[in-house]
Structure formats: C-alpha cells, structure tokens
C-alpha cells in the first residue's frame, strides 16, 4: 500500500474523534492519521494529542483560527506533502464517511489521480437524511455539474483520495473557496489539470453524535459562488480531462 495519510478536520468533535480515529486505524492499519483541529473550545485538540501520544501513527496539527473546512484541508495537504505521503485522504470527523469503505477508495486510487466517494452513482446511498436534505444535496450537485460542465455525479462529496502528484498538479494556491464550496473548487482544479478522476459508490450516514456545522446560509453562499463561476466562464470550458463517471465495486 502506498504511504497514506487520512486527514480529519475537527471543530468541537470531542465525542466523535476517538471513535473515528479508532475506526480508521482498524480499517486501514498501515495508514497514518492527521487530526487538524481549529482550536476547538470543547477540548477536541487536547483529546487528539492524547490519541497521538498513545499511537505513533496519529498526528495532530493545531490551527489557531477557524477559517473554514477548506483552509483546514489545505493546511493538512501541505503538512502531508511536506512529510512525504503519497496518498492524502479527506474524511469527516462525524462518522458520515465510513472508514470501513476506505479500502475501496484506496484500491481505486491505484489507477487514478483522484478518487471521490459518491452518494449519487449506482451503489451509492444516504442513510438517515430527510427527503429535503437529500433533495438539497442532489440538487446542488446537479446544478453545479450543469453550470460548470463537470461530468462527475457527486461534486460536493468530501470523502476523497488525492495522490501527491494530483495535489502538486492542481495549483492549490489558487483554490479560493474555504467553506462548503471547497469540494467543488477542488474538483474543478483536478479536471482542469487533466487528472484521472473516478467515483466509487459509498454509503453516507448522518452523524449521531455532536452537532452539524451545515446551515442554509452556507449552502446559499456556495451556490452563489458556483453561479458566479458559471457566469464568468470559470467552469471546465473545453478542457478534455481524463475522467470516469463511476467505478463500480467488483
């Protein structure tokens, strides 16, 4: 297995972080974990330090400002690249991304630059979401795909694997979205860089512990940014990236 780092951003996730780190370590024992904590007032960072002290494969990056999910991931990518990791994984701390499915994504990464866990390809699923939340997520993906000319089905999903080569090719310094729109921005950068992008079906499970950071304002802001990108021609344009719509298990 390639040298893999699983990046888990946290803010007030003290209930979830011991569980999710343990599940990652059990599912992919060879992988290392990096918890990127935004000075959580609930003590998540302190708890992450304790996990790191007990397990040499767990690392912690403390950030002093809460500047958004995208900023946390960019700092995590920078840390991982500087420490020589070959594959860098995005994983939510709240348990919505199942670490038990990470081996499927890593298997696909053997022949792809970017692997996206997808809720909206055949075999993908969402559990414990009300119909309006499902419609909002799927509708946001459809809108963004159409406006930005992206072939992928789940453009807002955050369970992903990037190769170090992909991140080096994507000009991360020009990623301008630090919030909810970050996932779309990263996908645009990958497609423009003509990287091989595949989607693997996953099951997304709504959190059972802690509180969600999502809000209607965040979604509206993200869709406004996507609309601006579409109106100003910042989508894929004529670029012919090497993409695959989906990669089925088996």
DANORCOR-V335656 format. One record per helix or strand of 2 or more residues. SS is the DSSP state (a for helix, b for strand). FROM is the first residue (numbers start at 1). TO is the last residue. If there is no record, write none. Layout:
ss={SS & SS}
from={FROM & FROM}
to={TO & TO}
This chain:
ss={b & a & b & a & b & a & b & a & b & b & a & b & a & a & a & b & b & a}
from={4 & 14 & 32 & 44 & 58 & 69 & 87 & 99 & 114 & 125 & 131 & 160 & 164 & 172 & 182 & 197 & 203 & 216}
to={10 & 27 & 37 & 54 & 62 & 82 & 90 & 111 & 118 & 127 & 148 & 163 & 169 & 174 & 192 & 201 & 205 & 231}
